[in-house]
Amino acid sequence: MTSEGTQARDARQDDGASDRVLTVPNALSALRLVGVPVFLWLILSEQDGWALLVLMLSGVTDYLDGKIARRFGLVSKVGALLDPLADRLYILTTLLGLAWREIIPWWLVALLLGRELFMALVLLWSRSRGHATLPVHFVGKAATFNLLYAFPLLLLGDGDSGWAEAARAIGWGFAWWGTALYWVAGVLYAVQASRLPRRDPSAASGSKVRG
């Protein structure tokens, strides 16, 4: 997956996001969601080449939906929900698949899922004070970038060849940086939420926190 995927998510944060549902960018995001169970099945059945292909196609559609939305004024609120949801699901399915195959330890899965639970609590606190969203932080984007690169490399590293060893080493580098930044971003979001003034919930608008 490429870092341009974050541009798609940034574009959907614009105040001018429409309520349209049937758009090309939204169709691409929906296609990414459809690919999630296929991707998980391919990982669990150890069809790594096809799994990586699905992951690459997901990255391409992630890039295209944002470019198309920005170029043709098709930024929508539905897209703002679908895109980060697809990212989360790909991260979750990859985590579970790699842990099931003993490529990564289960405690790493717990560490990353624990961060998601922490962020859910932060968002609940934010919404209790009338804020539907928090500003997206670049640290969160960097964390997601690292993790989305780490998992394919770790999958490629499941072997004994020289290429596999190199991919495994680089993948773990991305994984450790991504995990650390994931939690740092969570703490930064919690600090942001703690400083929010209470306001009328009806005034809250925008896209969900990602990263």
N, C-alpha and C positions, 0 to 999 in steps of 0.2 A: 504494500500500500504506500502511496506517496503522501508527502506533507500537504500537497494541494487539496487533499480531502478536507483539511481544516478550512480552506477558503470557502468551500461549499457551505460549511456550517456557519461561518462568519456572515456570509451573504444573507442567510435566513434570519439573522438577528435584526435586520433593518426594520425600522418602524413602519415602512411601507408594505410589509408582508401582507399578502391578500388571503382571502378565505377560500380560494380556488382549490379544488381537489384533483380534478382530472387534468393534469399537466404532464408534459414529458419528464421533467425532473422528478415529480412524485412517482411516476411509473418506474423510473430507474431505481428510486429508493425502495419501492415495493419489490422490485426484482431482486434487489440485494437481500431483502428479508426472506424471500422465497428460497434463496440460495443457502440460508443458514442451516436448515435441517439436512440438506444435501451435503453441505460441507462437513457437518458433524458425522454423518454416516460414512463419508469417505475416510475421515480420520480414523474412526473406530474400526473400519474394515482394512486399515493400513494401505489404502490406495493413495499414497502420499502425493504422487505426481498429479492426479486429478484434483486432490484437495488443494494443492498449491495453485492449480489453474483456476479453481473456483475463487480462491482468495485473491488472486491477481485480477480476475474479472470484477470482483467486488470493488477493488481499489480503482479500477478504470471507471466503473459506473459512479463511484463516489466522487471522482474528479469531474466527470461529465455533467452530473446533475447540477453541481454548483455553477459550472461555467455556463451551461444553458440557461439556468435560472437568472443569472446576472446579466447575460448578454441580451436576453429577450424579455426581461421584466417579468419573470415567472416565479419570483420569490414568494413562498406561501407559508402559512402557519403550519399546515399539515407537513410540509417538507421539513420544517424546523423540528418536528417531533420524530418523523420517520428516520432521518439521517443519523442522529445520535443513537436512536434505538438500535439501528442496524449495527453500528460500531460496537455498542455494548454487547449485543448478542454474539457477534463474531468473536469478541474477546472472551466471553463466557464459554462458548462452545469450544474454542481452541484450548482454553484452560482445562476444561473437563476432559477433552479428548487426549491431550498430552499427559495429563495426570493419570488417566485410566491406563495409558500405555507405558506409564512409569518413565516418561521422558522428563517430566518435572515433578518435584515433590508436592504432596497434597498440602503441606503447610504454606507453600507459596500461593496455592489457590485460596486458602483460608485468609491469607494476608491481603490479597487483592479484593476478595469478596467482602472482607471486613471493612475495607475502605469504602466500598459501595454502600454498605449499611450505614457507615458514619456519614456519608454524604446525604443519604436519605433523611437522616435525623437533622442534618443542617438545613436541608430544604424545608422540612416540616417546621422548623423554628422560623425560618425566613417567611414562610407563608402565614404563620400565625401572627406575624407582625405586618401583614398586608403586602408582602413582596412575593410575587409569583416566581421571580428569577433572581439570579445573581450575575454580575458581569463576568464574562468568561475571562479567565486568567491565562496568560501565555504559558505559565508553568504547567497548567493542566493540558494544554495543547501539546507541549513537549513530551509530557508523560505518555499521552495516547500515541504519539508518533513513535516513541521508543518501544512501546509494547506491541504495536502493530507490525513493527519490523522484527522484534525479538521472536515471536512465535513461529513465523515461517522458517526463520533460520534454525530454531531449535528442532523443528520438524525435519529440515534438511540434514541436521546433525545427528539424526538417529541412524548411525552406521559406524563402520570402522575405517573407512577410507580417509585419505588426507583431506579431501574436500569436506567430508562430514565433520572431521575434527575442527577444521577452521570455522565452518558454519556454526558449530556448537559453541566454540569460544566467543565468537562475535555475538551470537544470539544471547548468551548469558550476560555479556556486557550490556546489551540493550535492555535485557530483562531487569537487571539490578538497577540501572539508571531509571528505567521506567517505573519500577515499583517505588523507589525512593521519591521520585518526583510526583508520583501519584498521591502519596501521602502528604508531601509538602503542599501540593495544590489543595488537598482536602483541608489542611490546617489554615491555609490562606483564605479559603472560602468560608471557613468557620469564623475567622476574624472579621471578614467582611460582613457576615450575617449578624455578628454580635454588635456591630456599629450601626446597623440600620435603624432609623427612627420608625416608630409605629405609624402606620398610615391606613387609609381605607382600602380594604382588600380589592374593591372594585376598580381601584386605580392601577392595580398591578397588571402588567402585560409583558410580552416578550417570549423568548425561547428558553428552553431548559438549559441548566448548566451542563457543560460537557467538558471532559478532560480530567 
